[in-house]
Amino acid sequence: MSKERARRREARQSVLEAERVARRRRVARRERRRAVVRRLTPKVRRGRTGRLARHTRGERAAIVLLTGAALAGIWYFVDDLALRLALVVLLLLVLPAIVVIALDRRT
């Protein structure tokens, strides 16, 4: 009887060990794959990205405040609604060029 139990325990342990080895192999393969993917994917830059990232917080605030002041001036001083809308559209179209000219750091 004890020989039979020992044989069953040995079989159970060998099955468990085979499962452990297979699991280790799967985990190692998954880690290698993740390492390859990590190496191949470009690094994500932390912090500000995009067009507004080129400007400091103060510069962005100045852009917003001056644009708001210009919009308020247009709506306060211009009487004709069509002219107001045309000037607002023109301001919004020309604003990126004004920002580049005023705040460009390349020179």
C-alpha positions in Angstrom: 0.0 0.0 0.0 2.7 2.5 0.9 4.6 1.6 -2.3 1.4 2.4 -4.3 1.1 5.8 -2.5 4.7 6.6 -3.1 4.4 5.8 -6.8 1.2 8.0 -7.0 3.0 10.8 -5.1 6.0 10.5 -7.4 3.7 10.7 -10.5 1.9 13.7 -9.1 5.2 15.4 -8.3 6.5 14.7 -11.8 3.4 16.2 -13.4 3.6 19.3 -11.2 7.3 19.7 -12.0 6.5 19.4 -15.7 3.8 22.1 -15.3 6.3 24.3 -13.4 8.9 23.9 -16.2 6.3 24.7 -18.9 5.1 27.7 -16.9 8.7 29.0 -16.5 9.3 28.5 -20.2 6.1 30.5 -21.1 7.0 33.3 -18.6 10.6 33.5 -20.0 9.3 33.6 -23.6 6.8 36.3 -22.7 9.5 38.3 -21.0 11.8 38.0 -24.0 8.9 39.1 -26.3 8.2 42.1 -24.0 11.9 43.0 -24.0 12.0 42.9 -27.8 8.9 45.0 -28.1 10.2 47.5 -25.5 13.4 47.8 -27.5 11.6 48.4 -30.8 9.0 50.8 -29.6 10.0 54.5 -29.5 10.5 56.0 -26.1 7.6 58.1 -24.9 8.7 61.5 -23.9 7.3 62.7 -20.6 6.1 66.2 -20.2 4.6 68.5 -22.7 4.4 67.3 -26.3 2.7 68.9 -29.4 2.6 72.4 -30.7 2.0 74.2 -27.5 4.9 72.4 -25.8 7.3 74.8 -27.5 6.1 77.7 -25.3 6.3 78.3 -21.6 3.3 78.6 -19.4 3.7 82.4 -19.4 3.9 82.6 -23.2 0.8 80.4 -23.6 -1.0 82.6 -21.1 0.0 85.7 -23.0 -1.2 84.2 -26.3 -4.6 83.4 -24.8 -4.9 86.8 -23.0 -3.9 88.9 -26.0 -6.2 86.9 -28.3 -9.0 87.4 -25.8 -8.3 91.1 -25.7 -8.2 91.3 -29.5 -11.6 89.5 -29.7 -13.1 91.8 -27.0 -11.8 94.8 -28.9 -13.3 93.6 -32.1 -16.7 93.0 -30.5 -16.6 96.3 -28.6 -15.3 98.7 -31.3 -16.8 97.2 -34.5 -20.5 97.7 -35.1 -21.3 95.6 -38.2 -21.9 91.9 -37.3 -20.5 90.7 -40.7 -17.3 92.7 -40.2 -17.0 91.4 -36.6 -17.2 87.8 -37.8 -14.8 88.4 -40.7 -12.3 90.0 -38.3 -12.6 87.2 -35.8 -12.1 84.6 -38.5 -9.1 86.5 -39.9 -7.6 86.8 -36.4 -7.9 83.1 -35.8 -6.4 82.3 -39.2 -3.5 84.7 -38.7 -2.9 83.9 -35.0 -0.5 81.0 -35.6 1.7 83.1 -37.9 1.7 85.9 -35.3 2.7 83.5 -32.6 5.6 82.1 -34.7 6.8 85.5 -35.6 6.6 86.8 -32.1 7.8 83.8 -30.1 10.1 81.9 -32.5 13.3 80.8 -30.8 15.3 79.8 -33.8 17.0 83.1 -34.3 
